[in-house]
Amino acid sequence: MYFTDRGIEELTSRRGDDDVTFAWLAERLVEFVDLNPEFEVPVERLATWLARLDDDGDE
């Protein structure tokens, strides 16, 4: 188990039944980076990965 799995499990247990939009998620990511600028690169990578999930990889 990775250390991050505990955070993901907590997120699922606390917010797993919530409905959120990507706009809401984007706002929370911006807020998080504003409070924790040292995490800008990993958050950017996560956001880009999420944005491109359905790309077919031909690009």
Legacy VTK file of the C-alpha trace (Angstrom):
# vtk DataFile Version 3.0
C-alpha trace
ASCII
DATASET POLYDATA
POINTS 59 float
0.000 0.000 0.000
1.317 3.414 -0.920
1.209 6.205 1.652
-1.230 8.092 -0.613
-3.677 5.186 -0.461
-4.638 6.222 3.070
-5.575 9.702 1.879
-7.510 8.285 -1.042
-9.313 5.872 1.273
-10.200 8.743 3.625
-11.480 10.792 0.692
-13.657 7.887 -0.403
-15.033 7.250 3.072
-15.751 10.926 3.811
-16.814 12.204 0.383
-17.515 9.067 -1.638
-21.241 9.743 -1.893
-20.827 13.420 -2.875
-21.475 14.623 -6.417
-18.916 17.181 -7.583
-18.165 18.906 -10.860
-14.777 19.257 -12.454
-15.147 23.017 -11.965
-15.486 22.447 -8.209
-12.475 20.101 -8.247
-10.413 22.626 -10.210
-11.255 25.330 -7.661
-10.151 23.060 -4.808
-6.891 22.240 -6.632
-6.156 25.956 -7.144
-6.949 26.603 -3.480
-4.664 23.747 -2.420
-1.754 25.008 -4.540
-2.266 28.552 -3.247
-1.879 27.194 0.289
0.868 24.689 -0.639
2.886 26.070 -3.566
5.473 23.305 -3.221
2.869 20.906 -4.641
2.270 22.916 -7.822
4.018 20.435 -10.135
2.295 17.253 -8.868
-1.115 18.971 -8.900
-0.458 20.205 -12.451
0.473 16.665 -13.502
-2.667 15.224 -11.899
-4.893 17.851 -13.526
-3.314 17.255 -16.933
-3.648 13.482 -16.548
-7.324 13.808 -15.617
-7.952 16.177 -18.518
-6.415 13.757 -21.021
-7.838 10.444 -19.752
-9.996 9.899 -22.833
-7.334 10.891 -25.361
-6.588 8.020 -27.708
-2.816 8.534 -27.474
-2.264 9.333 -31.152
-1.012 12.829 -30.382
LINES 1 60
59 0 1 2 3 4 5 6 7 8 9 10 11 12 13 14 15 16 17 18 19 20 21 22 23 24 25 26 27 28 29 30 31 32 33 34 35 36 37 38 39 40 41 42 43 44 45 46 47 48 49 50 51 52 53 54 55 56 57 58
